[in-house]
């Protein structure tokens, strides 16, 4: 979101299509941030609830 803000402020505004894509990504993150995962920085094994993954979301 900060990148979009800076691009809009100092460069070219995001297109409507681009904004729709960003909106879809944000909706996906909002719907899945609290799901267990097995991210690349976490211990290997079954998906679990990791603090780092949630903070990064």
N, C-alpha and C positions, 0 to 999 in steps of 0.2 A: 504494500500500500504506500509505503514511503517512496518507493521508486516511481510509482504512478504519479504521486503528488509532485515530485521533483521534475519529472518529465513534463507534466502539465504546466508547471511554473516557469521552467527555464527552456523548454524545448517545444515539442509539438504535442498537442492534446491527444489523449487516447481516443481511438475511434469508437464508434458505437459497438461494432463487432468485438473489438478488444475488450471493452467494458463488460460485454455479455460474457465473454470467456473468463474474465477475472471474477465476475459475480458467481459463475458456476463453480469455480475453484473454491471460492470462499464458502459457498453453500456446502460443498463436499467436506471441507475442513470442519465446519461447524457441526456437521452431522456425524463426524467420525473421530473427533479429537479424543473422545473418552473411551475408545475401543482399545483392547489389548493389542500390542504389536510386538514385532521382533526386528526392530530397527538395526541399522548397521553398527551403531555405537553401543548396543546392548548385548547382554549375554545371549549366546545361542541357545535355542531350545524352543519350547512352546511360547506362543505370544503371551505376554504379561502386561500389566499396567506399569509403565515406567514414567517416572517424574520428568526426565529429560525430554521425552517425546511430547508430553503434554505442555511443558513450558515452551518448547519450540513452536508448537501450534499457536 
